[in-house]
Every structure is written in structure tokens, then in C-alpha cells.
């Protein structure tokens, strides 16, 4: 039986600097292009029922289908 859960995906490029409490965007130059670190996570009232998450990234990414660890 498949259920639909009330959760949603959140993404952010911001990281909290523990030293001063400020948020910054993390990126670096790689092969002439800016590369950003983006974090994806899920949240919602039914989160305890999630066993794993599979992300489908753009086809230009290496390994565009990625599965997170079992929760």
C-alpha cells in the first residue's frame, strides 16, 4: 500500500557560521565556473514515517538519481 505523506522539500545555499552567527553562501570556482553547495532536506508532520528519500537532479549532474541513507 502506498501512502501520500504531508512533507515538503526545502533547499538552501545558506550556511550558519557558528563563530559569529551570520549566514553565508558557500561557493567556489571550479574549472572557470561558480560551484555552490546547496543543502536539501525534508520537513513536515509525518516525517517519522519517511524511510528514505530519492532525489532526481538535472541530467547534467554526475549520478543524477541519488538516494539518501535509510532513516
C-alpha positions in Angstrom: 0.0 0.0 0.0 1.4 3.4 -1.0 0.6 6.5 1.1 0.9 10.1 0.4 2.7 11.9 3.2 2.5 15.6 4.2 6.1 16.6 3.9 8.0 19.0 1.6 11.5 19.5 0.3 13.4 22.6 1.5 16.7 23.7 -0.1 19.1 26.4 0.9 22.5 27.6 -0.1 23.0 29.4 3.2 25.1 28.1 6.0 25.3 29.4 9.5 28.7 30.4 10.7 28.9 29.2 14.3 31.6 31.7 15.2 29.6 34.8 14.5 26.0 33.5 13.9 25.9 35.0 10.4 24.6 33.2 7.3 26.8 32.9 4.3 26.6 31.4 0.8 29.3 28.7 0.3 30.7 28.5 -3.2 34.0 28.1 -5.0 35.4 28.4 -8.5 36.0 25.2 -10.3 37.1 25.0 -14.0 36.0 28.6 -14.5 32.5 28.2 -13.1 31.0 29.0 -9.7 30.1 25.9 -7.8 27.6 26.3 -5.0 26.9 24.0 -2.0 23.2 23.5 -1.6 21.6 21.5 1.2 18.3 19.7 0.6 16.2 18.4 3.5 12.6 17.4 4.1 10.3 18.5 6.9 6.6 18.0 7.8 4.4 16.5 10.4 4.7 13.0 9.0 8.5 12.9 8.8 8.7 9.9 11.2 7.1 7.8 8.5 9.8 8.5 5.9 12.2 5.6 5.4 14.4 7.1 2.6 14.5 9.9 0.0 15.5 9.7 -3.7 16.5 12.9 -5.4 16.4 13.3 -9.2 18.9 16.1 -10.1 19.3 17.7 -13.6 20.6 15.2 -16.1 23.9 17.2 -16.4 24.9 16.1 -12.9 27.1 13.1 -12.4 24.8 10.4 -11.0 21.6 12.4 -11.4 19.5 10.0 -9.4 20.6 9.8 -5.8 19.2 8.0 -2.8 19.7 9.2 0.7 20.6 6.9 3.6 17.9 4.8 5.2 16.4 6.7 8.1 
